[in-house]
Amino acid sequence: MGKFDEKLGQYNDMWKKGKDQGGDVPEGQYMLQLSGATLKETQSGNLGIVAKYLVVEGEFEGVEVSEFKNLTSGRGPYFISQWIELLGFTAPDDIEDLEDLLVEMTEAAPIASCTVKVKGEFTNIYVNELDEAFESSEPSEDDAEEEEDGGASDDEADEADEADAEDDDTDEVDEDDVEAKEDDDSRTEALKDFMIANGYEAEDLEDADEEEMVDSLKEEKWNASELTEEEVALLEGVGVKVTKPRAKKKATAKKATRKKK
């Protein structure tokens, strides 16, 4: 028995899941294909979308990247609806239709040019432009007739099976990572709301990440007397200096002395 056998045994499940799975790619531009999009409930009861992609060309072809999109944060619905539209679909008016739409998106597997940004353990994926081949594709007359007859080709059946497999894999997303990502997203949204309330242009902040916002905030002087306690905690929590008024010195009574006659 080796010295670390007992310790290594604690990581056996993680090893089995991760030994054949590539890690996240470095920051940059990639052609990504959506391979899975499912709703997931966090331990705190909030809902979000786990979106999974495959790199389809270049050095990292075949590597999977994923992100968690928080549905319950302040601007979560807006960012998710924009993501849906950028991938060539129409965001539903009724949120109860969202789950069916995610299945449809997974089956369609759109390809798009995307920007991948990595911060610590978290990955954010921004869709830039839908692939022209996917954008212009329309079902042929033969496909339409086959759909009316209720038939499906072997290729379509294989794609459906792969989509189901991807949905099952989504359950393997680490709960702790999802919770931490959720907190990170909430803080980022709070920073955006704070900056907009303090005169920053909303359009300039739309694609800004937390690091960029913090750098902008550090260029300004913030006085605690002009902020709420929550705002002070928010700024100090991301490393922005907040000037606090100096405590007034407590007056000390002068010792009375008797005058000599």
N, C-alpha and C positions, 0 to 999 in steps of 0.2 A: 504494500500500500504506500503510495507516494505521499509526500509531505502535504500537498495541497488537494488531495483527492476529495476530502470532505467539503472544502470550500468550493472547488470546481463543480461539485454536484449540485450546488445551489443555482448554478447558471445553466444547467443542462437543457431546460426548455428553451431558453433564449438562444442557446447555441444551435439547437436543431432548427429553430425558425430562421435564424439569421445567417447561417454559414453559407447558404447558396443564394442569398438575396443581396444584390448590390446596394451600396449606400447612396445617399443623396449626391447629386452632381454639384460641382462648384457653381458659383454665381455666374450668370451669363445668359446669352440668347440661345434658345433651343427650339427645335420643331418637336412638339409634344402631341401625343394622341391620347385623348381621354379614354381610360380603360375601366373606370369605375366612378360612380357618384351615388352615394347613399346617405340617408339621414342617420345620425348617431346621437344618442342621448348621453350626456356626460354624467358623472357621479353626482353633480349638484343639481341635475334635473333639467339643464339647459339643452337646447337642440342646436345641432350644426350639421354641416355637410362635409363628409370625408371625400375629397376629390383625388383620384389617383390617375397618373399619366405614365406613358412609356415614351422614352426618347426614341425617335424613329430614324434619326440619321446622325452621322458624326462619330466622334471618338467614344461617346457614351451610349451609343445605340443599344437599345434593349434594357437600359437601366430604368428602374421605376422610381418616380418621385411622387410625393403625396403632400397634401396640405389639409388643414381643418378650417372651414369657413364658418364662423360663429353667426348663427341665425338670430340670436337673441341680444346681441350688442346693439348699441344705439343706432348705428348706421348699417348694421348687418344686412337687413333686407335690401337696402339700396345696392350695396356692393355685390350681393348674390344675384340680384336681378340684372345688374350690368354684366356680370360674368356669364349668365345665361344668354343674354343678347349677343355678346361678343362671340360666343360659340355657335351662333346661327339659329338660336331658338327664341321663342317668345316667352317672356316671363309671365306666369299665370296671374290673373287678378285674384283668384281664390287660393290661399296658401294650402288648402287641402288637396289641390291638384299638383302640388310640388313633387310629391313622391313618385307619382306616375310619370311626370316629366323627366325626373332623374333617370328612371328606367329607360325611357325613350332616348335620352342623351347617351347613356352608356351603350345601348345597342347601336346607335349611329356612329359612335366612336369618332367624333370630329378631330381633325388635325389642325393645329394652329401654331403660329410663331409666338413664343412666350418668353418672358423674362423671369429668371429664377433668382430670388434673393434669399440669402441665408443669414440668419441672425441667431447665433448660439446653436441650440438644438432644433430651432424652428425654421421651416422653409415656407416662403410666400411665393406664389406663382401668379404672374400677371399676364393675361392674354392680350397680345398686341394686335394680331391680325389673323383671321381665319384663312386656312389654306384655300387657294382659288379652286382647286380640284373638288374640294368638298363643298364649297360655297355654290358652285355652278352645277353640282350634280342633281339630277332629277330622275325619278323612277321612269323606266321605259314602259311602253304600252304592254309588253309581255309581262313585266313585273307587276304592273297594275292588275292585269287579268288574273295572274297567278294568285295575287293577294285576295281578289274577289272570290276565287275558287277555294280559298282557304288552304292552299298548298304552300309548301316552303321547300327551297332547295337544300341540298346537303350542306352547302357552304353557309347558308343562313342558319341552319340548325346548329352547326359548329360554332358560329359566332354567338348565338344565344347561349350555348353551353358555357362558352368562355366568359360571357358577361355575368352569368350566374356564379361562376367560380370566383370572379373578381369581387362580386357582392359578398360572398362568404369570407373572402380574405380580409375584407374591411373590418371584420370583427376583431382582427388581430392588432388593431391600432392600440397602442398603450394608453390606458386611461389617464395615467399621470401626465403623459405628454399632452393629451387633449385638454386636461384641466389647466396646465400651465400655459398652453397656447391660448386658451380662452381668457385667462387673466391678462396675458400680454396684449391681446386684441382689445380688451376692455380698457386698458390703460392707454393704448394708442388712440382709441376713440375719444376718451376723456381729454387727452392732450389736444386733439383736433378741435373739440368743442370749446375748450378753454381759449385756444388761440384765435378762433373765429370770434368769440365774445370779446376779445381784446384787440380787435382791429385787423387781424390777418385775413387775407382773401381766401375764401373757401376753395376757389378754383386752384390756387397755388398749392393747397394742402391735399388735394384729392388723391394724388399718387405718391405723396411724401410718406416715407417710413418714419418710425419713431426716432431713429438716430438723427435724421435730417431735421426733424422738428425740435429735438433737444438742442441741437447746435444753434438753431435760430433763436430759441428761447434764452440760451446762454449769452447771446449778444446784447440782450436787454437787461435793464435793472428792474428788479422786482422787489417791492416793499411790502412787507407782511401786513402793514397797517391798511393797505388797500385791497387785500385779498381775504377770502374766507379761510377758515382753518383747513377745509378740504382742499382748497386750491394750493395752500402752502404745502400740505402733505404730498400732493400730487407732484409739484415741482421738485421738492426736496427728494422725493422718491426716485426721480430720474437724474439726480445730480445737478439740478439747476439751483444756483445760489439765491436765497431769499434774504434780504436785509431785514433784520428785526430791530425795533427800537430798543435803545439801551434802557435797562431798568434804572429808574431814578434812585439815587442814593437816599437811604433812610436818614432823615434829619435826626441829629443827636442833640439832646438838650444840653445847654451849657450849664456847667456846675456853678451854682450860686455861691458867691463868696461875700463874706461880711466886710463892709468897709470899716477900716480902722478909724476910730474917733481921734 
